[in-house]
Amino acid sequence: MRYGILDLLKIFSLLQLRHHQLWICGDGDGKEQVEAASCENIKYFGQVSHDQVLELQHLAIVLVNPRQPFDEFTKF
């Protein structure tokens, strides 16, 4: 997948973090794989409103951009 979300899911699953959760929002090519990976520690919220995004960001400890630095817009 182009935006690295499946790589993030794979790595998070390998880490076996029992006291941490990965929250994923959005829609796209990897939606079916994200839904299939959803479990106790991986929460998929689907497409959410801007207000919901802000609320979830406020609750988060870490925000992750899984995009690889190969594209021009992620280079810097």
C-alpha positions in Angstrom: 0.0 0.0 0.0 1.1 3.4 -0.9 0.8 5.1 2.5 2.6 2.6 4.8 -0.5 1.6 6.9 0.0 -2.1 6.3 3.6 -1.9 7.3 2.6 -0.1 10.5 0.0 -2.8 11.2 2.6 -5.5 10.7 5.2 -3.9 12.9 2.7 -3.1 15.7 1.5 -6.7 15.7 5.1 -8.0 15.9 5.8 -5.8 19.0 3.0 -7.5 21.0 2.4 -4.5 23.1 -0.3 -5.5 25.6 -0.8 -2.1 27.2 -0.9 0.0 24.1 -3.4 0.5 21.3 -3.1 1.5 17.7 -6.0 3.6 16.5 -6.5 4.0 12.8 -8.9 6.4 11.1 -9.7 6.8 7.4 -10.6 5.0 4.3 -8.6 3.8 1.3 -7.0 0.9 -0.5 -6.0 -1.0 2.7 -9.4 -0.7 4.5 -10.2 -4.4 4.3 -6.8 -5.4 5.7 -7.1 -2.9 8.5 -10.6 -4.2 9.3 -9.2 -7.8 9.3 -6.3 -6.8 11.6 -8.6 -5.1 14.1 -8.5 -6.7 17.5 -8.2 -5.7 21.2 -5.1 -3.6 20.6 -5.8 -2.4 17.0 -8.9 -0.2 16.7 -10.3 0.9 13.4 -12.6 3.9 13.4 -13.2 4.2 9.7 -13.9 7.6 8.1 -14.4 10.1 10.9 -15.3 13.8 11.0 -12.7 16.5 11.5 -14.0 17.1 15.1 -13.6 13.4 15.8 -10.0 13.4 14.5 -9.2 16.3 16.8 -10.8 14.5 19.8 -8.9 11.3 19.1 -5.6 13.2 18.6 -6.2 14.9 22.0 -6.4 11.5 23.6 -3.3 10.0 21.9 0.1 9.8 23.4 1.9 9.5 20.1 0.8 10.4 16.5 2.3 8.3 13.7 2.6 9.2 10.1 3.3 5.8 8.4 4.2 7.3 5.0 7.6 6.4 3.7 10.0 9.4 2.9 10.2 8.6 -0.8 7.6 10.9 -2.1 8.3 14.6 -2.7 5.7 15.7 -0.1 7.1 13.6 2.7 10.8 14.3 2.0 11.3 17.1 4.5 
